[in-house]
Amino acid sequence: VGGVCTARSDPAEHRVALAMYPVASMLNHSCRPSLSLRFKGRALSAHATRGLPAGEDLTISYGPQQGAAPHAERRALLASQYRFHCTC
């Protein structure tokens, strides 16, 4: 899932990052994702979060996963950061 990733932190502790991973950018959101993404240096890899039957959509979480934050908080974060209404 190759690409380019750069990141830096400024003195005020605000992280600034840019990443371009064309294949990963095609993955849709789910609050119960079928994949988790991991970085090792600049390399990005995808790992199944459970057994996946043939034909199941491959999804990632764009924000906090189910159980990591209340439903309303997850929806508000996704709406403000990614400009879509989560229907999970």
N, C-alpha and C positions, 0 to 999 in steps of 0.2 A: 504494500500500500504506500509506495514511495512518495517522497515529496521534499519540501524544504521547510524548516522550522527555525525561527530565530526568537529569542526572548531576552529581556533585560528587566531589571528592577531599578526604579529610581529611588532617591533617598527617602521619599515619602512612603515607600513600601507599596507603590502602585505597580503591579506587574503589567508590562506591555509586551504583547507577543503577536507574531504573525506566522501563520502556517498555511502551506498550500499542499494539500494531499488530494489530487483529483479523484481518485477512486473512492477514498473515504468520504469525500464531499457528497457522494451520491447516496449515502446511507440516511434513511429517515429516522425520525425520533420515535422513541417509545419510553414511557416511564418504567416499563419492564423489558429492557432491551435483551436481544438475543446475542449481542456481542459486547465485549468490553474492549476498549482500545488502550494500548500501552505504548509508551515511548521508551526507547533505549537510545540515548543520544538523539540523533535526528531521525532515526528509523521508527516508523509506526507499525505496530502489528495488531491484528484483530484476533480475539479469542472467543469461542462460543461460551456463553454463560450457562448453557445446559445442552442436553441432547436436542438436535434440531432435525425434525422430519424433512424429507425432500419437499421443496416448494415453499417452505416457511420464509417469510420476509426476514432479511437481515437488517437489524435495527440497532441503534445506539441511543444512549440518553444524552440529550443536549444540555441537561442540567441535573439537578438532584434526582436520584432514582426514587421510585416508590419506597416509602419507609424511611428515607433520609431527610425528608422535609414534609410538612403538611401539604395536602392536595392543593389548597388555595395558594400557598406560598410558591409551589412548583409552577403552577399556571401563571402566576403574576411574573415570576422571573423569566419564564419562557416568552411571555408576551412582550416584556420590556426589552429583553436582550435579542430575541430572534424574530420578533414581530409576527408571531402566529399564536392561535388559540389552541392549546393542547386539549385534545378530546380523550386522552387516555383515562 
